[in-house]
């Protein structure tokens, strides 16, 4: 089995996905499922396609909604990795001269 046979989006264009979703849900339904302005404010196929082609996170949401509407079981998204600065343990953050200056001022 080749990889494209496993890919449920193989051969499906963004335009085909968006057209089918829009016909089944309408623009209002799309904007309820995916909260982006291209579906809310003066929506059109052309403007939505332009936005989705330039915005990977929005395109991913449309692809997931399309697959869900087709009954394809989706794997859960992996949690995002924490930023190295999130817990303050990074050497870069510890050695930041601006942080040291701020600590000295607060003493």
VEXDREN-2710 file (C-alpha; in Angstrom, 1 decimal):
% VEXDREN-2710
k/r/px/py/pz
1/UNK/0.0/0.0/0.0
2/UNK/1.5/3.4/-1.0
3/UNK/1.4/6.4/1.3
4/UNK/-1.1/8.3/-0.9
5/UNK/-3.6/5.4/-0.5
6/UNK/-3.5/6.0/3.3
7/UNK/-4.0/9.7/3.0
8/UNK/-7.7/10.6/3.0
9/UNK/-6.9/14.0/1.5
10/UNK/-5.0/12.6/-1.5
11/UNK/-6.4/14.2/-4.6
12/UNK/-8.8/16.6/-2.7
13/UNK/-8.0/20.2/-3.3
14/UNK/-8.7/23.0/-0.8
15/UNK/-11.2/24.5/-3.2
16/UNK/-13.1/21.1/-3.3
17/UNK/-13.1/20.8/0.5
18/UNK/-14.3/24.4/1.1
19/UNK/-16.9/24.2/-1.6
20/UNK/-18.4/21.0/-0.2
21/UNK/-18.3/22.3/3.4
22/UNK/-19.9/25.6/2.3
23/UNK/-22.7/23.9/0.4
24/UNK/-23.5/21.6/3.3
25/UNK/-23.1/24.0/6.2
26/UNK/-23.3/27.5/4.7
27/UNK/-20.9/30.3/5.6
28/UNK/-22.7/30.8/9.0
29/UNK/-22.3/27.1/9.9
30/UNK/-18.6/27.2/8.9
31/UNK/-18.1/30.3/11.1
32/UNK/-19.7/28.5/14.0
33/UNK/-17.4/25.5/13.6
34/UNK/-14.2/27.5/12.8
35/UNK/-14.0/30.9/14.3
36/UNK/-12.2/32.9/11.5
37/UNK/-13.2/36.2/9.9
38/UNK/-13.0/34.9/6.3
39/UNK/-16.2/32.9/7.1
40/UNK/-17.9/35.6/9.1
41/UNK/-17.3/39.0/7.4
42/UNK/-18.4/39.2/3.8
43/UNK/-17.4/35.6/3.0
44/UNK/-16.6/34.4/-0.5
45/UNK/-14.9/31.4/-1.9
46/UNK/-12.1/33.4/-3.4
47/UNK/-11.3/35.4/-0.3
48/UNK/-11.5/32.4/1.9
49/UNK/-9.2/30.3/-0.3
50/UNK/-6.7/33.2/-0.4
51/UNK/-6.7/33.4/3.4
52/UNK/-6.5/29.6/3.9
53/UNK/-3.6/29.1/1.5
54/UNK/-1.6/31.7/3.4
55/UNK/-2.6/30.6/6.9
56/UNK/-1.5/27.0/7.7
57/UNK/-3.3/26.8/11.1
58/UNK/-6.6/27.8/9.5
59/UNK/-6.2/25.4/6.6
60/UNK/-5.5/22.6/9.1
61/UNK/-8.8/23.4/10.8
62/UNK/-10.7/23.2/7.5
63/UNK/-9.0/20.0/6.6
64/UNK/-9.9/18.4/10.0
65/UNK/-13.5/19.6/9.7
66/UNK/-13.7/18.2/6.1
67/UNK/-12.4/14.8/7.3
68/UNK/-14.7/14.8/10.3
69/UNK/-17.7/15.5/7.9
70/UNK/-16.6/12.5/5.9
71/UNK/-16.5/10.3/9.0
72/UNK/-12.8/9.8/9.0
73/UNK/-11.4/9.1/12.5
74/UNK/-8.8/11.7/13.4
75/UNK/-5.9/11.1/15.7
76/UNK/-5.8/13.4/18.6
77/UNK/-3.3/16.3/18.2
78/UNK/-0.1/15.9/20.2
79/UNK/0.3/18.5/22.9
80/UNK/2.5/21.4/22.1
81/UNK/6.0/21.3/23.7
82/UNK/6.4/23.8/26.5
83/UNK/8.6/26.8/25.8
84/UNK/12.0/26.5/27.3
85/UNK/11.3/29.8/29.0
86/UNK/8.0/28.7/30.5
87/UNK/9.3/27.5/33.8
88/UNK/12.3/29.8/34.1
89/UNK/14.9/27.0/34.1
90/UNK/16.6/28.0/30.9
91/UNK/20.2/29.1/31.1
92/UNK/19.5/31.9/28.7
93/UNK/16.8/33.3/31.0
94/UNK/19.0/32.9/34.1
95/UNK/21.9/34.8/32.4
96/UNK/19.8/37.6/31.0
97/UNK/21.4/40.8/32.1
98/UNK/18.0/42.7/32.0
99/UNK/16.5/40.2/34.4
100/UNK/19.4/40.7/36.7
101/UNK/19.1/44.4/36.6
102/UNK/15.4/44.2/37.3
103/UNK/16.0/41.9/40.3
104/UNK/18.6/44.4/41.7
105/UNK/16.1/47.2/41.4
106/UNK/13.4/45.3/43.3
107/UNK/15.7/44.6/46.3
END
